[in-house]
Amino acid sequence: MKIRNMILNATAIATGATMIILPTASVSAHPSHRGAHEQILTQPIAGVENNYWFDYVTDIREAEHELKKDLARATDDEDRTDAMEEYRNEIADANKDYKKEMKEKGYNVGRVTVGQ
């Protein structure tokens, strides 16, 4: 029962023998650049965990892994700037692809505003 509740409160992704638990709060794609680019989704659209969601999470994790490697290899500010730009582009592309697929499946992927 504890595991079921944990999965209901977080997104679990099995990768080989490893399980990754993603928190259900929204986080910036990179903490030091808050608001500078798109946010990483931490909950599936409409709460639907499907192949599109798992592909999205995989894309995000790959982008984070590549950023870490690129920053470790960086020798100057230009290298770091290039690494961050590539990372932001990958996050934006992953968001766009995921939202497009979910929209095509009939899910509302935009914001809903109530009031004035």
MMTF fields as JSON, N, C-alpha, C and O atoms, coordinates in Angstrom:
{
  "mmtfVersion": "1.0.0",
  "mmtfProducer": "UNKNOWN",
  "numBonds": 463,
  "numAtoms": 464,
  "numGroups": 116,
  "numChains": 1,
  "numModels": 1,
  "chainsPerModel": [1],
  "groupsPerChain": [116],
  "chainIdList": ["A"],
  "bondAtomList": [4, 2, 8, 6, 12, 10, 16, 14, 20, 18, 24, 22, 28, 26, 32, 30, 36, 34, 40, 38, 44, 42, 48, 46, 52, 50, 56, 54, 60, 58, 64, 62, 68, 66, 72, 70, 76, 74, 80, 78, 84, 82, 88, 86, 92, 90, 96, 94, 100, 98, 104, 102, 108, 106, 112, 110, 116, 114, 120, 118, 124, 122, 128, 126, 132, 130, 136, 134, 140, 138, 144, 142, 148, 146, 152, 150, 156, 154, 160, 158, 164, 162, 168, 166, 172, 170, 176, 174, 180, 178, 184, 182, 188, 186, 192, 190, 196, 194, 200, 198, 204, 202, 208, 206, 212, 210, 216, 214, 220, 218, 224, 222, 228, 226, 232, 230, 236, 234, 240, 238, 244, 242, 248, 246, 252, 250, 256, 254, 260, 258, 264, 262, 268, 266, 272, 270, 276, 274, 280, 278, 284, 282, 288, 286, 292, 290, 296, 294, 300, 298, 304, 302, 308, 306, 312, 310, 316, 314, 320, 318, 324, 322, 328, 326, 332, 330, 336, 334, 340, 338, 344, 342, 348, 346, 352, 350, 356, 354, 360, 358, 364, 362, 368, 366, 372, 370, 376, 374, 380, 378, 384, 382, 388, 386, 392, 390, 396, 394, 400, 398, 404, 402, 408, 406, 412, 410, 416, 414, 420, 418, 424, 422, 428, 426, 432, 430, 436, 434, 440, 438, 444, 442, 448, 446, 452, 450, 456, 454, 460, 458],
  "bondOrderList": [1, 1, 1, 1, 1, 1, 1, 1, 1, 1, 1, 1, 1, 1, 1, 1, 1, 1, 1, 1, 1, 1, 1, 1, 1, 1, 1, 1, 1, 1, 1, 1, 1, 1, 1, 1, 1, 1, 1, 1, 1, 1, 1, 1, 1, 1, 1, 1, 1, 1, 1, 1, 1, 1, 1, 1, 1, 1, 1, 1, 1, 1, 1, 1, 1, 1, 1, 1, 1, 1, 1, 1, 1, 1, 1, 1, 1, 1, 1, 1, 1, 1, 1, 1, 1, 1, 1, 1, 1, 1, 1, 1, 1, 1, 1, 1, 1, 1, 1, 1, 1, 1, 1, 1, 1, 1, 1, 1, 1, 1, 1, 1, 1, 1, 1],
  "groupList": [{"groupName": "MET", "atomNameList": ["N", "CA", "C", "O"], "elementList": ["N", "C", "C", "O"], "formalChargeList": [0, 0, 0, 0], "bondAtomList": [1, 0, 2, 1, 3, 2], "bondOrderList": [1, 1, 2], "singleLetterCode": "M", "chemCompType": "L-PEPTIDE LINKING"}, {"groupName": "LYS", "atomNameList": ["N", "CA", "C", "O"], "elementList": ["N", "C", "C", "O"], "formalChargeList": [0, 0, 0, 0], "bondAtomList": [1, 0, 2, 1, 3, 2], "bondOrderList": [1, 1, 2], "singleLetterCode": "K", "chemCompType": "L-PEPTIDE LINKING"}, {"groupName": "ILE", "atomNameList": ["N", "CA", "C", "O"], "elementList": ["N", "C", "C", "O"], "formalChargeList": [0, 0, 0, 0], "bondAtomList": [1, 0, 2, 1, 3, 2], "bondOrderList": [1, 1, 2], "singleLetterCode": "I", "chemCompType": "L-PEPTIDE LINKING"}, {"groupName": "ARG", "atomNameList": ["N", "CA", "C", "O"], "elementList": ["N", "C", "C", "O"], "formalChargeList": [0, 0, 0, 0], "bondAtomList": [1, 0, 2, 1, 3, 2], "bondOrderList": [1, 1, 2], "singleLetterCode": "R", "chemCompType": "L-PEPTIDE LINKING"}, {"groupName": "ASN", "atomNameList": ["N", "CA", "C", "O"], "elementList": ["N", "C", "C", "O"], "formalChargeList": [0, 0, 0, 0], "bondAtomList": [1, 0, 2, 1, 3, 2], "bondOrderList": [1, 1, 2], "singleLetterCode": "N", "chemCompType": "L-PEPTIDE LINKING"}, {"groupName": "LEU", "atomNameList": ["N", "CA", "C", "O"], "elementList": ["N", "C", "C", "O"], "formalChargeList": [0, 0, 0, 0], "bondAtomList": [1, 0, 2, 1, 3, 2], "bondOrderList": [1, 1, 2], "singleLetterCode": "L", "chemCompType": "L-PEPTIDE LINKING"}, {"groupName": "ALA", "atomNameList": ["N", "CA", "C", "O"], "elementList": ["N", "C", "C", "O"], "formalChargeList": [0, 0, 0, 0], "bondAtomList": [1, 0, 2, 1, 3, 2], "bondOrderList": [1, 1, 2], "singleLetterCode": "A", "chemCompType": "L-PEPTIDE LINKING"}, {"groupName": "THR", "atomNameList": ["N", "CA", "C", "O"], "elementList": ["N", "C", "C", "O"], "formalChargeList": [0, 0, 0, 0], "bondAtomList": [1, 0, 2, 1, 3, 2], "bondOrderList": [1, 1, 2], "singleLetterCode": "T", "chemCompType": "L-PEPTIDE LINKING"}, {"groupName": "GLY", "atomNameList": ["N", "CA", "C", "O"], "elementList": ["N", "C", "C", "O"], "formalChargeList": [0, 0, 0, 0], "bondAtomList": [1, 0, 2, 1, 3, 2], "bondOrderList": [1, 1, 2], "singleLetterCode": "G", "chemCompType": "PEPTIDE LINKING"}, {"groupName": "PRO", "atomNameList": ["N", "CA", "C", "O"], "elementList": ["N", "C", "C", "O"], "formalChargeList": [0, 0, 0, 0], "bondAtomList": [1, 0, 2, 1, 3, 2], "bondOrderList": [1, 1, 2], "singleLetterCode": "P", "chemCompType": "L-PEPTIDE LINKING"}, {"groupName": "SER", "atomNameList": ["N", "CA", "C", "O"], "elementList": ["N", "C", "C", "O"], "formalChargeList": [0, 0, 0, 0], "bondAtomList": [1, 0, 2, 1, 3, 2], "bondOrderList": [1, 1, 2], "singleLetterCode": "S", "chemCompType": "L-PEPTIDE LINKING"}, {"groupName": "VAL", "atomNameList": ["N", "CA", "C", "O"], "elementList": ["N", "C", "C", "O"], "formalChargeList": [0, 0, 0, 0], "bondAtomList": [1, 0, 2, 1, 3, 2], "bondOrderList": [1, 1, 2], "singleLetterCode": "V", "chemCompType": "L-PEPTIDE LINKING"}, {"groupName": "HIS", "atomNameList": ["N", "CA", "C", "O"], "elementList": ["N", "C", "C", "O"], "formalChargeList": [0, 0, 0, 0], "bondAtomList": [1, 0, 2, 1, 3, 2], "bondOrderList": [1, 1, 2], "singleLetterCode": "H", "chemCompType": "L-PEPTIDE LINKING"}, {"groupName": "GLU", "atomNameList": ["N", "CA", "C", "O"], "elementList": ["N", "C", "C", "O"], "formalChargeList": [0, 0, 0, 0], "bondAtomList": [1, 0, 2, 1, 3, 2], "bondOrderList": [1, 1, 2], "singleLetterCode": "E", "chemCompType": "L-PEPTIDE LINKING"}, {"groupName": "GLN", "atomNameList": ["N", "CA", "C", "O"], "elementList": ["N", "C", "C", "O"], "formalChargeList": [0, 0, 0, 0], "bondAtomList": [1, 0, 2, 1, 3, 2], "bondOrderList": [1, 1, 2], "singleLetterCode": "Q", "chemCompType": "L-PEPTIDE LINKING"}, {"groupName": "TYR", "atomNameList": ["N", "CA", "C", "O"], "elementList": ["N", "C", "C", "O"], "formalChargeList": [0, 0, 0, 0], "bondAtomList": [1, 0, 2, 1, 3, 2], "bondOrderList": [1, 1, 2], "singleLetterCode": "Y", "chemCompType": "L-PEPTIDE LINKING"}, {"groupName": "TRP", "atomNameList": ["N", "CA", "C", "O"], "elementList": ["N", "C", "C", "O"], "formalChargeList": [0, 0, 0, 0], "bondAtomList": [1, 0, 2, 1, 3, 2], "bondOrderList": [1, 1, 2], "singleLetterCode": "W", "chemCompType": "L-PEPTIDE LINKING"}, {"groupName": "PHE", "atomNameList": ["N", "CA", "C", "O"], "elementList": ["N", "C", "C", "O"], "formalChargeList": [0, 0, 0, 0], "bondAtomList": [1, 0, 2, 1, 3, 2], "bondOrderList": [1, 1, 2], "singleLetterCode": "F", "chemCompType": "L-PEPTIDE LINKING"}, {"groupName": "ASP", "atomNameList": ["N", "CA", "C", "O"], "elementList": ["N", "C", "C", "O"], "formalChargeList": [0, 0, 0, 0], "bondAtomList": [1, 0, 2, 1, 3, 2], "bondOrderList": [1, 1, 2], "singleLetterCode": "D", "chemCompType": "L-PEPTIDE LINKING"}],
  "groupTypeList": [0, 1, 2, 3, 4, 0, 2, 5, 4, 6, 7, 6, 2, 6, 7, 8, 6, 7, 0, 2, 2, 5, 9, 7, 6, 10, 11, 10, 6, 12, 9, 10, 12, 3, 8, 6, 12, 13, 14, 2, 5, 7, 14, 9, 2, 6, 8, 11, 13, 4, 4, 15, 16, 17, 18, 15, 11, 7, 18, 2, 3, 13, 6, 13, 12, 13, 5, 1, 1, 18, 5, 6, 3, 6, 7, 18, 18, 13, 18, 3, 7, 18, 6, 0, 13, 13, 15, 3, 4, 13, 2, 6, 18, 6, 4, 1, 18, 15, 1, 1, 13, 0, 1, 13, 1, 8, 15, 4, 11, 8, 3, 11, 7, 11, 8, 14],
  "groupIdList": [1, 2, 3, 4, 5, 6, 7, 8, 9, 10, 11, 12, 13, 14, 15, 16, 17, 18, 19, 20, 21, 22, 23, 24, 25, 26, 27, 28, 29, 30, 31, 32, 33, 34, 35, 36, 37, 38, 39, 40, 41, 42, 43, 44, 45, 46, 47, 48, 49, 50, 51, 52, 53, 54, 55, 56, 57, 58, 59, 60, 61, 62, 63, 64, 65, 66, 67, 68, 69, 70, 71, 72, 73, 74, 75, 76, 77, 78, 79, 80, 81, 82, 83, 84, 85, 86, 87, 88, 89, 90, 91, 92, 93, 94, 95, 96, 97, 98, 99, 100, 101, 102, 103, 104, 105, 106, 107, 108, 109, 110, 111, 112, 113, 114, 115, 116],
  "secStructList": [7, 2, 2, 2, 2, 2, 2, 2, 2, 1, 3, 3, 3, 3, 3, 6, 6, 3, 3, 3, 3, 3, 7, 1, 1, 7, 3, 3, 1, 1, 4, 4, 4, 6, 6, 1, 1, 7, 3, 3, 7, 7, 1, 7, 4, 4, 4, 7, 7, 7, 2, 2, 2, 2, 2, 2, 2, 2, 2, 2, 2, 2, 2, 2, 2, 2, 2, 2, 2, 2, 2, 2, 2, 7, 7, 1, 2, 2, 2, 2, 2, 2, 2, 2, 2, 2, 2, 2, 2, 2, 2, 2, 2, 2, 2, 2, 2, 2, 2, 2, 2, 2, 2, 2, 6, 6, 7, 7, 7, 1, 7, 7, 7, 7, 7, 7],
  "xCoordList": [0.816, 0.0, 0.857, 0.506, 1.996, 2.87, 3.412, 3.448, 3.833, 4.377, 3.308, 3.586, 2.084, 0.991, 0.758, 0.589, 0.747, 0.555, 1.721, 1.523, 2.94, 4.1, 3.982, 4.288, 3.548, 3.407, 2.275, 2.36, 1.224, 0.136, 0.583, 0.07, 1.533, 2.001, 3.249, 3.733, 3.772, 4.961, 4.905, 4.126, 5.725, 5.795, 6.973, 8.097, 6.737, 7.81, 8.134, 7.247, 9.415, 9.852, 10.882, 11.909, 10.603, 11.546, 12.521, 12.117, 13.8, 14.83, 15.815, 16.725, 15.626, 16.467, 16.195, 15.053, 17.229, 17.071, 16.888, 16.813, 16.816, 16.71, 15.314, 14.712, 14.793, 13.509, 13.765, 14.396, 13.268, 13.421, 12.075, 11.057, 12.061, 10.839, 10.942, 11.873, 9.977, 9.935, 8.911, 7.793, 9.267, 8.29, 7.169, 7.332, 6.033, 4.889, 4.779, 3.729, 5.824, 5.817, 6.481, 7.309, 6.13, 6.739, 8.103, 8.262, 9.087, 10.433, 10.949, 10.536, 11.85, 12.462, 13.434, 13.992, 13.633, 14.552, 15.975, 16.746, 16.332, 17.623, 17.462, 17.091, 17.737, 17.452, 18.09, 17.496, 19.284, 19.94, 19.379, 19.763, 18.482, 17.909, 16.384, 15.701, 15.858, 14.421, 13.731, 14.108, 12.706, 11.943, 12.57, 11.95, 13.787, 14.472, 14.046, 14.345, 13.362, 12.941, 11.818, 11.368, 11.381, 10.238, 10.499, 11.637, 9.45, 9.567, 9.415, 8.725, 10.065, 9.943, 8.643, 8.375, 7.847, 6.606, 6.946, 7.758, 6.339, 6.571, 5.319, 5.323, 4.257, 3.028, 2.534, 2.62, 2.024, 1.514, 0.266, -0.501, 0.081, -1.102, -2.343, -2.418, -3.306, -4.577, -4.364, -5.261, -3.187, -2.916, -2.782, -2.835, -2.608, -2.562, -1.108, -0.346, -0.738, 0.597, 0.528, -0.007, 1.08, 1.084, 2.485, 3.403, 2.653, 3.978, 4.525, 5.736, 3.649, 4.104, 4.718, 5.736, 4.099, 4.634, 5.991, 6.938, 6.087, 7.342, 8.444, 9.609, 8.09, 9.069, 9.539, 10.726, 8.618, 8.948, 9.938, 10.952, 9.632, 10.504, 11.888, 12.901, 11.927, 13.212, 13.985, 15.193, 13.297, 13.95, 14.531, 15.634, 13.793, 14.253, 15.496, 16.477, 15.456, 16.598, 17.836, 18.953, 17.633, 18.755, 19.342, 20.561, 18.479, 18.942, 19.739, 20.773, 19.268, 19.977, 21.338, 22.334, 21.371, 22.621, 23.625, 24.799, 23.155, 24.023, 24.525, 25.69, 23.656, 24.072, 25.192, 26.194, 25.02, 26.039, 27.379, 28.427, 27.334, 28.564, 29.177, 30.386, 28.332, 28.831, 29.452, 30.492, 28.819, 29.369, 30.679, 31.574, 30.799, 32.041, 33.197, 34.35, 32.873, 33.896, 34.163, 35.142, 33.323, 33.452, 34.771, 35.201, 35.398, 36.674, 36.574, 37.501, 35.43, 35.268, 33.779, 32.918, 33.5, 32.113, 31.322, 30.131, 31.971, 31.278, 30.802, 29.691, 31.638, 31.24, 30.043, 29.109, 30.084, 28.975, 27.695, 26.611, 27.822, 26.658, 26.064, 24.846, 26.927, 26.464, 25.754, 24.724, 26.304, 25.701, 24.31, 23.372, 24.183, 22.891, 21.885, 20.706, 22.342, 21.445, 20.936, 19.752, 21.832, 21.426, 20.43, 19.448, 20.684, 19.792, 18.406, 17.394, 18.366, 17.074, 16.32, 15.103, 17.044, 16.402, 15.838, 14.75, 16.566, 16.086, 14.848, 13.931, 14.825, 13.654, 12.454, 11.359, 12.659, 11.563, 11.048, 9.839, 11.945, 11.548, 10.77, 9.762, 11.233, 10.524, 9.125, 8.162, 9.006, 7.697, 6.78, 5.62, 7.312, 6.518, 6.02, 4.841, 6.923, 6.546, 5.491, 4.508, 5.699, 4.759, 3.387, 2.366, 3.36, 2.085, 1.367, 0.142, 2.125, 1.529, 0.859, -0.276, 1.564, 1.002, -0.261, -1.248, -0.236, -1.396, -2.565, -3.722, -2.264, -3.323, -3.973, -5.194, -3.148, -3.681, -4.563, -5.46, -4.303, -5.125, -6.382, -7.197, -6.533, -7.752, -7.677, -8.703, -6.487, -6.345, -6.1, -5.419, -6.663, -6.459, -5.078, -4.83, -4.182, -2.816, -2.509, -1.392, -3.463, -3.241, -3.658, -4.118, -3.49, -3.899, -5.372, -5.902, -6.01, -7.402, -7.418, -6.937, -7.966, -8.036, -9.488, -10.353, -9.739, -11.09, -11.089, -10.195, -12.073, -12.167, -11.616, -11.453, -11.325, -10.874, -9.403, -8.874],
  "yCoordList": [-1.199, 0.0, 1.259, 2.237, 1.254, 2.413, 2.71, 3.867, 1.676, 1.874, 2.428, 3.324, 1.911, 2.405, 3.889, 4.659, 4.299, 5.71, 6.551, 7.67, 6.014, 6.737, 6.964, 8.054, 5.962, 6.093, 7.048, 7.78, 7.049, 7.988, 9.428, 10.352, 9.624, 10.963, 11.378, 12.497, 10.509, 10.812, 9.972, 9.023, 10.326, 9.551, 8.613, 9.056, 7.339, 6.351, 5.853, 5.561, 5.765, 5.299, 4.207, 4.423, 3.047, 1.951, 2.037, 2.067, 2.075, 2.085, 0.976, 1.165, -0.167, -1.308, -1.725, -2.015, -1.759, -2.145, -0.938, -1.078, 0.242, 1.47, 2.048, 2.013, 2.578, 3.272, 4.725, 5.032, 5.609, 7.04, 7.584, 7.338, 8.312, 8.928, 10.428, 11.089, 10.946, 12.373, 13.016, 12.514, 14.126, 14.808, 15.386, 15.607, 15.625, 16.123, 17.646, 18.191, 18.329, 19.789, 20.269, 19.562, 21.445, 22.002, 22.573, 23.227, 22.32, 22.826, 23.496, 23.167, 24.433, 25.093, 24.14, 23.25, 24.334, 23.481, 23.608, 22.653, 24.724, 24.889, 25.949, 27.083, 25.597, 26.505, 27.884, 28.869, 27.981, 29.276, 30.178, 31.344, 29.652, 30.44, 30.454, 30.409, 30.516, 30.495, 31.571, 32.742, 31.14, 32.074, 32.39, 33.06, 31.918, 32.234, 31.322, 31.604, 30.247, 29.305, 28.433, 28.591, 27.52, 26.685, 25.845, 25.479, 25.553, 24.698, 23.242, 22.908, 22.396, 20.958, 20.516, 20.847, 19.775, 19.238, 18.086, 17.225, 18.069, 16.979, 16.145, 15.188, 16.518, 15.752, 15.596, 16.529, 14.432, 14.257, 15.1, 15.372, 15.503, 16.272, 15.446, 14.269, 16.067, 15.441, 14.213, 13.379, 14.09, 12.955, 11.626, 10.561, 11.688, 10.474, 10.06, 10.749, 8.931, 8.379, 7.412, 6.309, 7.848, 7.017, 7.032, 7.604, 6.409, 6.359, 7.747, 7.959, 8.694, 10.055, 10.678, 11.365, 10.437, 10.952, 10.315, 11.016, 9.018, 8.342, 8.735, 8.835, 8.956, 9.456, 10.853, 11.163, 11.685, 13.033, 12.998, 13.696, 12.187, 12.096, 11.597, 12.083, 10.64, 10.14, 11.244, 11.379, 12.037, 13.149, 14.163, 14.67, 14.452, 15.405, 14.865, 15.588, 13.6, 13.001, 12.965, 13.196, 12.678, 12.685, 14.088, 14.254, 15.087, 16.473, 16.863, 17.522, 16.463, 16.766, 16.067, 16.65, 14.83, 14.063, 14.727, 14.881, 15.113, 15.774, 17.117, 17.463, 17.869, 19.151, 18.934, 19.65, 17.961, 17.671, 17.336, 17.83, 16.498, 16.135, 17.35, 17.568, 18.136, 19.309, 20.33, 20.911, 20.549, 21.5, 20.998, 21.794, 19.691, 19.128, 19.305, 19.461, 19.279, 19.43, 20.893, 21.195, 21.785, 23.201, 23.769, 23.507, 24.551, 25.165, 26.678, 27.323, 27.247, 28.691, 29.041, 28.168, 30.327, 30.789, 30.493, 30.191, 30.577, 30.303, 28.843, 28.564, 27.933, 26.516, 26.315, 25.582, 26.97, 26.84, 27.448, 26.889, 28.598, 29.244, 28.359, 28.211, 27.771, 26.869, 25.657, 25.223, 25.112, 23.942, 24.282, 23.499, 25.449, 25.854, 26.134, 25.804, 26.734, 27.007, 25.7, 25.572, 24.742, 23.443, 22.765, 22.176, 22.849, 22.257, 22.898, 22.198, 24.228, 24.923, 24.535, 24.353, 24.409, 24.007, 22.591, 22.324, 21.692, 20.317, 20.244, 19.467, 21.061, 21.101, 21.651, 21.093, 22.733, 23.334, 22.35, 22.241, 21.637, 20.662, 19.504, 19.062, 19.017, 17.931, 18.378, 17.629, 19.593, 20.128, 20.238, 19.828, 20.792, 20.977, 19.638, 19.489, 18.675, 17.359, 16.679, 16.144, 16.703, 16.052, 16.721, 16.039, 18.047, 18.762, 18.545, 18.426, 18.494, 18.259, 16.885, 16.759, 15.858, 14.501, 14.429, 13.815, 15.049, 14.995, 15.792, 15.393, 16.909, 17.692, 16.872, 16.88, 16.159, 15.315, 14.192, 13.706, 13.785, 12.748, 13.338, 12.608, 14.67, 15.304, 15.888, 16.284, 15.954, 16.522, 18.021, 18.493, 18.775, 20.21, 20.444, 20.093, 21.029, 21.228, 22.679, 22.986, 23.582, 24.992, 25.362, 24.524, 26.621, 27.14, 27.521, 27.938, 27.372, 27.801, 28.942, 28.791, 30.09, 31.25, 31.525, 31.566, 31.714, 32.008, 33.42, 33.781, 34.199, 35.567, 36.574, 36.288, 37.771, 38.861, 38.857, 39.71],
  "zCoordList": [0.0, 0.0, 0.0, -0.659, 0.74, 0.763, -0.631, -1.049, -1.35, -2.689, -3.609, -4.406, -3.516, -4.355, -4.099, -5.044, -2.832, -2.5, -3.001, -3.474, -2.898, -3.381, -4.884, -5.368, -5.618, -7.059, -7.403, -8.389, -6.606, -6.853, -6.608, -7.239, -5.698, -5.359, -6.113, -5.938, -6.938, -7.73, -8.989, -9.087, -9.935, -11.161, -11.037, -10.801, -11.191, -11.098, -12.491, -13.293, -12.756, -14.061, -13.845, -13.2, -14.383, -14.268, -15.434, -16.596, -15.111, -16.141, -15.801, -14.994, -16.418, -16.094, -14.67, -14.312, -13.855, -12.458, -11.561, -10.341, -12.15, -11.374, -11.489, -12.563, -10.393, -10.433, -10.078, -9.067, -10.92, -10.7, -10.245, -10.891, -9.152, -8.648, -8.903, -8.443, -9.64, -9.922, -9.002, -8.888, -8.335, -7.494, -8.347, -9.547, -7.71, -8.465, -8.429, -8.767, -8.034, -8.06, -9.34, -9.916, -9.78, -10.978, -10.621, -9.59, -11.478, -11.238, -12.493, -13.605, -12.304, -13.444, -14.114, -13.472, -15.413, -16.146, -15.611, -15.706, -15.069, -14.424, -13.349, -13.654, -12.079, -10.974, -11.093, -10.654, -11.673, -11.725, -12.817, -12.916, -13.63, -14.716, -14.629, -15.652, -13.431, -13.214, -14.042, -14.015, -14.782, -15.576, -16.927, -17.753, -17.164, -18.405, -19.548, -20.708, -19.236, -20.266, -19.73, -18.595, -20.563, -20.196, -18.964, -18.67, -18.264, -17.097, -17.493, -18.456, -16.74, -16.937, -16.284, -15.13, -17.02, -16.467, -15.53, -15.87, -14.369, -13.427, -13.207, -12.433, -13.893, -13.853, -15.284, -16.082, -15.603, -16.969, -17.205, -16.282, -18.438, -18.812, -18.515, -18.869, -17.867, -17.485, -16.611, -16.489, -16.002, -15.131, -15.873, -15.258, -17.184, -18.006, -18.217, -18.896, -17.629, -17.83, -19.002, -18.888, -20.133, -21.327, -21.923, -21.336, -23.083, -23.704, -24.001, -23.94, -24.324, -24.604, -23.355, -23.436, -22.2, -20.933, -20.629, -20.273, -20.765, -20.447, -21.429, -21.042, -22.685, -23.654, -23.249, -23.347, -22.799, -22.359, -21.196, -21.207, -20.211, -19.037, -19.447, -18.944, -20.348, -20.842, -21.551, -21.356, -22.373, -23.068, -22.078, -22.281, -21.018, -20.009, -19.31, -19.136, -18.912, -18.214, -19.12, -18.658, -20.391, -21.339, -21.473, -21.516, -21.538, -21.643, -20.401, -20.51, -19.229, -17.984, -17.954, -17.526, -18.407, -18.445, -19.395, -19.059, -20.57, -21.545, -21.014, -21.208, -20.347, -19.779, -18.769, -18.776, -17.918, -16.901, -17.568, -17.151, -18.6, -19.309, -20.007, -19.942, -20.675, -21.396, -20.447, -20.755, -19.295, -18.336, -17.737, -17.452, -17.545, -17.017, -18.008, -17.607, -19.307, -20.353, -20.701, -21.383, -20.249, -20.621, -20.123, -19.0, -20.986, -20.615, -20.465, -19.976, -20.894, -20.762, -20.712, -20.812, -20.557, -20.457, -21.727, -21.661, -22.867, -24.128, -24.184, -24.635, -23.729, -23.69, -22.76, -23.083, -21.611, -20.65, -21.208, -21.038, -21.877, -22.495, -23.582, -23.672, -24.405, -25.464, -24.874, -25.391, -23.793, -23.149, -22.611, -22.762, -21.987, -21.44, -22.557, -22.427, -23.642, -24.764, -25.373, -25.683, -25.54, -26.074, -25.135, -25.586, -23.842, -22.84, -22.909, -22.935, -22.939, -23.019, -24.282, -24.252, -25.398, -26.645, -26.558, -27.069, -25.919, -25.769, -24.88, -25.146, -23.82, -22.928, -23.697, -23.628, -24.421, -25.2, -26.242, -26.445, -26.901, -27.917, -27.291, -27.842, -26.15, -25.465, -25.056, -25.223, -24.52, -24.131, -25.345, -25.298, -26.426, -27.645, -28.186, -28.508, -28.282, -28.814, -27.947, -28.459, -26.636, -25.717, -25.781, -25.871, -25.733, -25.776, -27.104, -27.14, -28.186, -29.506, -29.553, -30.014, -29.074, -29.075, -28.222, -28.626, -27.049, -26.162, -26.752, -26.613, -27.406, -28.049, -29.157, -29.307, -29.936, -31.006, -30.454, -31.143, -29.215, -28.578, -27.93, -27.367, -28.013, -27.529, -26.134, -25.582, -25.546, -24.206, -24.294, -25.204, -23.337, -23.257, -22.668, -21.515, -23.44, -22.972, -22.652, -22.234, -22.833, -22.571, -21.163, -20.388, -20.853, -19.548, -19.58, -20.61, -18.452, -18.311, -17.318, -16.195, -17.716, -16.855, -16.515, -17.39, -15.225, -14.766, -14.184, -13.419, -14.543, -14.022, -14.993, -16.179, -14.483, -15.362, -15.562, -16.274]
}
